[in-house]
Amino acid sequence: MKANSGFTLIELILVTVIIGILAGMVVANYSGRIREAQIRAAKGDISTLSTQVDLYALDHNDSYPKALEDLITGKRRYVRELQPDPWGNAYYYTPPTDILKADYKIYSAGPDGVPGNEDDVTSTSPMP
């Protein structure tokens, strides 16, 4: 046995490459989870805002708010403050077109921040 036992340069490079490959696999898996978590958070926020919009309508003789800002003004505040979506953008709200129907829409523009395309998040949109 050699008195000077230790790792060779090849062994160190091999271990470094293996650790790099494992780290790459973890990062790739983790980044997909972040997007999924952001979508779930946006859906949760939209669900909460929908509940508050419905409560507003109950308190105002079935009159829905004209904008989400109506939820934080007036005698009763339905939401403390309007938080942005997980990507830092405001939620969008379209009031009902028919006063007898609750056909309003609350949604997030998604990761790109541009409303009206396939990455928008609504409470009923499918998970990717």
Secondary structure as a PSIPRED ss2 file (coil, helix, strand):
# PSIPRED VFORMAT (PSIPRED V4.0)

   1 M C   1.000  0.000  0.000
   2 K C   1.000  0.000  0.000
   3 A C   1.000  0.000  0.000
   4 N C   1.000  0.000  0.000
   5 S C   1.000  0.000  0.000
   6 G C   1.000  0.000  0.000
   7 F C   1.000  0.000  0.000
   8 T C   1.000  0.000  0.000
   9 L H   0.000  1.000  0.000
  10 I H   0.000  1.000  0.000
  11 E H   0.000  1.000  0.000
  12 L H   0.000  1.000  0.000
  13 I H   0.000  1.000  0.000
  14 L H   0.000  1.000  0.000
  15 V H   0.000  1.000  0.000
  16 T H   0.000  1.000  0.000
  17 V H   0.000  1.000  0.000
  18 I H   0.000  1.000  0.000
  19 I H   0.000  1.000  0.000
  20 G H   0.000  1.000  0.000
  21 I H   0.000  1.000  0.000
  22 L H   0.000  1.000  0.000
  23 A H   0.000  1.000  0.000
  24 G H   0.000  1.000  0.000
  25 M H   0.000  1.000  0.000
  26 V H   0.000  1.000  0.000
  27 V H   0.000  1.000  0.000
  28 A H   0.000  1.000  0.000
  29 N H   0.000  1.000  0.000
  30 Y H   0.000  1.000  0.000
  31 S H   0.000  1.000  0.000
  32 G H   0.000  1.000  0.000
  33 R H   0.000  1.000  0.000
  34 I H   0.000  1.000  0.000
  35 R H   0.000  1.000  0.000
  36 E H   0.000  1.000  0.000
  37 A H   0.000  1.000  0.000
  38 Q H   0.000  1.000  0.000
  39 I H   0.000  1.000  0.000
  40 R H   0.000  1.000  0.000
  41 A H   0.000  1.000  0.000
  42 A H   0.000  1.000  0.000
  43 K H   0.000  1.000  0.000
  44 G H   0.000  1.000  0.000
  45 D H   0.000  1.000  0.000
  46 I H   0.000  1.000  0.000
  47 S H   0.000  1.000  0.000
  48 T H   0.000  1.000  0.000
  49 L H   0.000  1.000  0.000
  50 S H   0.000  1.000  0.000
  51 T H   0.000  1.000  0.000
  52 Q H   0.000  1.000  0.000
  53 V H   0.000  1.000  0.000
  54 D H   0.000  1.000  0.000
  55 L H   0.000  1.000  0.000
  56 Y H   0.000  1.000  0.000
  57 A H   0.000  1.000  0.000
  58 L H   0.000  1.000  0.000
  59 D H   0.000  1.000  0.000
  60 H C   1.000  0.000  0.000
  61 N C   1.000  0.000  0.000
  62 D C   1.000  0.000  0.000
  63 S C   1.000  0.000  0.000
  64 Y C   1.000  0.000  0.000
  65 P C   1.000  0.000  0.000
  66 K C   1.000  0.000  0.000
  67 A C   1.000  0.000  0.000
  68 L H   0.000  1.000  0.000
  69 E H   0.000  1.000  0.000
  70 D H   0.000  1.000  0.000
  71 L H   0.000  1.000  0.000
  72 I H   0.000  1.000  0.000
  73 T C   1.000  0.000  0.000
  74 G C   1.000  0.000  0.000
  75 K C   1.000  0.000  0.000
  76 R C   1.000  0.000  0.000
  77 R C   1.000  0.000  0.000
  78 Y C   1.000  0.000  0.000
  79 V C   1.000  0.000  0.000
  80 R C   1.000  0.000  0.000
  81 E C   1.000  0.000  0.000
  82 L C   1.000  0.000  0.000
  83 Q C   1.000  0.000  0.000
  84 P C   1.000  0.000  0.000
  85 D C   1.000  0.000  0.000
  86 P C   1.000  0.000  0.000
  87 W C   1.000  0.000  0.000
  88 G C   1.000  0.000  0.000
  89 N C   1.000  0.000  0.000
  90 A C   1.000  0.000  0.000
  91 Y C   1.000  0.000  0.000
  92 Y E   0.000  0.000  1.000
  93 Y E   0.000  0.000  1.000
  94 T E   0.000  0.000  1.000
  95 P C   1.000  0.000  0.000
  96 P C   1.000  0.000  0.000
  97 T C   1.000  0.000  0.000
  98 D C   1.000  0.000  0.000
  99 I C   1.000  0.000  0.000
 100 L C   1.000  0.000  0.000
 101 K C   1.000  0.000  0.000
 102 A C   1.000  0.000  0.000
 103 D C   1.000  0.000  0.000
 104 Y C   1.000  0.000  0.000
 105 K E   0.000  0.000  1.000
 106 I E   0.000  0.000  1.000
 107 Y E   0.000  0.000  1.000
 108 S E   0.000  0.000  1.000
 109 A C   1.000  0.000  0.000
 110 G C   1.000  0.000  0.000
 111 P C   1.000  0.000  0.000
 112 D C   1.000  0.000  0.000
 113 G C   1.000  0.000  0.000
 114 V C   1.000  0.000  0.000
 115 P C   1.000  0.000  0.000
 116 G C   1.000  0.000  0.000
 117 N C   1.000  0.000  0.000
 118 E C   1.000  0.000  0.000
 119 D C   1.000  0.000  0.000
 120 D C   1.000  0.000  0.000
 121 V E   0.000  0.000  1.000
 122 T E   0.000  0.000  1.000
 123 S C   1.000  0.000  0.000
 124 T C   1.000  0.000  0.000
 125 S C   1.000  0.000  0.000
 126 P C   1.000  0.000  0.000
 127 M C   1.000  0.000  0.000
 128 P C   1.000  0.000  0.000
